[in-house]
Amino acid sequence: MKLADFVREIAYPLTQPVMLLALLFFWALLVIVDKAGRLGLFLLVVSLPAYVRYLLAILDARAHGRQPEPPTLEMFSLVDSLWTLFPLVPVAAIVWFEYFLFGGVAPAEYGILIAALPVVAFVLLVPASLTILTMTRSPLASINPLLVGRVIGRSMPGYLLIPLAVLALSSVLYGLSVAGSPTPLLDLGGSYLLFLLCSLTGGVMHRNGMQLEVDIPDAAGTDESSLGRKLHSDRQTVASHAYGFISRGNRDGGLKHIRDRIDAEVDVDDAWQWFFDEMMRWESADAVLFFAQPYLSRLLRLDQDAATIRVLTRCLHRNPRFRPLEQDRELLIQLLRKRHRQDLLVQLES
């Protein structure tokens, strides 16, 4: 990344009107939380999930080469998309580590160094972890050391600019704090730091084409702990039988075998996603594309915009000549225009 590009990335959250307004909005919420006493606790519980979700939305948008959109009311839900709240877990762990485990225990001459180690490690690893979490929706995948290392390795040397920028800005904020700067100003700087972390991470990943590689979760695999061993085994058996049909030239029979299984599932949406991910690993390149056409139709009917774009991206990456069902074409084009995905529009209309 050239110096001019890096400077543009640093200023990006402040030069995009949508992001700047969102930054000021969440900063104002934090100021109200700080001043509202007991009511502030309630506001914190409501606003913190939305804040984290919007930060991940920034990363996701930038990693896919589009401008972030404004926050939505859905982001304030306390139960929707619980995977988006996973970043709070390592943050809470570091807070506990810093203020309880080492409080008054570490020797004075080494205390600062020891206390800084987990923070530095967090800053070094969190961009890759958040990228994996955003692309795979899997908390377990986001803390997989092998997958984290793979993302870091594939995005070098630009990846190093992310922790360097975060540490540099953190040092500036620490200096302002020592100098006695007002708390609201420090909070504004902290919000800008978080926006920059996610924006810069997404920008670096997009430059390295990481969104396409992480969109195909090979190392994440199947989360057997969430699906259950028997459910995973049953689905794998169905997939194997369907693969046998398709490999012998009976594609329609294989796809029907899978659709029958999906219709019998309790969690139909999860089943559609599982079989799509599984078929993406097959050697047969076209079977999953025929399966993806009705899958896209379902996602469009359910207004699952992010999932629709994710499936379409993976299909076009597999075969640029992939096309949705004719009855879905107009709806899909409208969605891509709404989401400012000109790259996908060009591929569909070419």
Residue pairs with C-beta under 8 A, 6 or more apart in sequence:
1 9
1 158
1 161
1 204
1 207
6 161
8 15
9 161
9 199
9 200
9 203
9 204
10 165
10 196
10 200
12 19
12 196
12 199
12 200
12 203
13 19
13 20
13 23
13 192
13 195
13 196
13 199
14 20
14 23
14 192
16 67
16 68
18 67
18 68
18 69
18 70
19 58
19 68
19 195
19 199
21 70
22 54
22 68
22 70
22 71
22 195
23 191
23 192
23 195
25 71
26 47
26 50
26 51
26 54
26 71
26 191
27 187
27 188
27 191
29 43
29 47
29 51
30 47
30 187
30 191
31 184
31 187
32 40
32 43
33 40
33 41
33 43
33 44
33 47
34 40
34 183
34 187
36 43
45 78
46 76
46 78
47 76
48 88
49 75
49 76
49 77
49 78
49 84
49 85
50 71
50 75
50 76
52 84
52 85
52 87
52 88
53 75
53 81
53 84
54 71
54 75
55 87
55 194
55 195
55 197
55 198
56 84
56 87
56 130
56 133
56 134
56 198
57 68
57 69
57 71
57 75
58 68
58 195
58 198
58 199
58 202
59 130
59 131
59 134
59 198
59 199
59 201
59 202
59 205
60 134
60 135
60 202
60 306
61 67
61 68
61 69
61 202
62 68
62 198
62 199
62 201
62 202
62 203
62 205
62 206
63 131
63 134
63 135
63 201
63 202
63 205
63 206
63 210
63 211
64 206
64 211
64 309
64 313
64 341
65 206
65 211
65 343
66 339
66 340
66 341
67 340
68 199
69 339
74 80
83 133
83 137
83 138
83 139
86 133
86 139
86 142
87 126
87 130
87 133
89 139
90 122
90 126
90 129
94 118
94 119
94 122
97 118
98 115
98 118
98 119
102 111
102 114
102 115
106 114
106 115
120 167
123 163
123 166
123 167
123 170
124 163
125 148
125 152
126 197
127 159
127 162
127 163
127 197
127 200
127 201
127 204
128 148
128 149
128 151
128 152
128 155
128 159
129 142
129 143
129 148
130 142
130 198
130 201
131 151
131 201
131 202
131 205
131 210
131 214
132 138
132 141
132 142
132 144
132 147
132 148
132 151
132 214
132 220
133 139
133 141
133 142
135 211
135 214
135 215
135 217
136 142
136 214
136 217
136 220
138 217
138 220
138 223
140 220
140 223
140 225
141 147
141 217
141 219
141 220
141 223
142 148
144 219
144 220
146 219
147 219
147 220
150 219
151 205
151 210
151 214
152 159
154 208
154 210
154 213
155 204
155 205
155 208
155 210
158 204
158 207
158 208
159 204
161 200
161 204
162 197
162 200
162 201
162 204
165 196
165 200
166 193
166 196
166 197
169 189
169 192
169 193
169 196
170 193
172 189
173 186
173 189
173 190
173 193
176 185
176 186
176 189
177 186
205 211
205 214
211 313
212 313
212 317
215 310
215 313
215 314
215 317
216 280
216 314
216 317
217 277
218 281
222 232
222 274
222 277
222 278
224 232
227 235
227 270
227 274
235 261
235 271
235 274
235 275
235 278
236 278
238 257
238 258
238 261
239 258
239 275
239 278
239 279
241 254
241 257
242 254
242 255
242 257
242 258
243 254
243 282
243 284
244 254
245 251
245 253
245 254
245 257
246 253
246 254
246 255
246 282
246 284
246 287
247 284
251 286
251 287
251 290
254 287
255 287
255 290
255 291
258 275
258 291
259 294
261 271
261 275
262 268
262 271
262 272
262 275
265 271
269 302
272 295
272 298
273 307
275 291
276 288
276 291
276 292
276 295
276 311
279 287
279 288
279 291
280 288
280 314
280 318
282 288
285 318
285 319
286 319
288 315
288 318
289 315
289 318
289 319
289 322
292 311
292 315
292 322
293 324
293 325
293 328
294 325
295 311
296 308
296 311
296 312
296 324
296 325
296 328
296 332
297 324
297 325
297 327
297 328
299 307
299 308
299 311
300 308
300 328
300 331
300 332
300 335
305 335
305 338
305 339
308 332
308 335
309 335
309 336
309 339
309 341
309 344
312 324
312 332
312 344
313 344
315 322
316 322
316 344
316 347
320 347
323 329
323 348
324 332
324 348
329 348
332 348
333 345
333 348
333 349
336 342
336 344
336 345
336 348
337 345
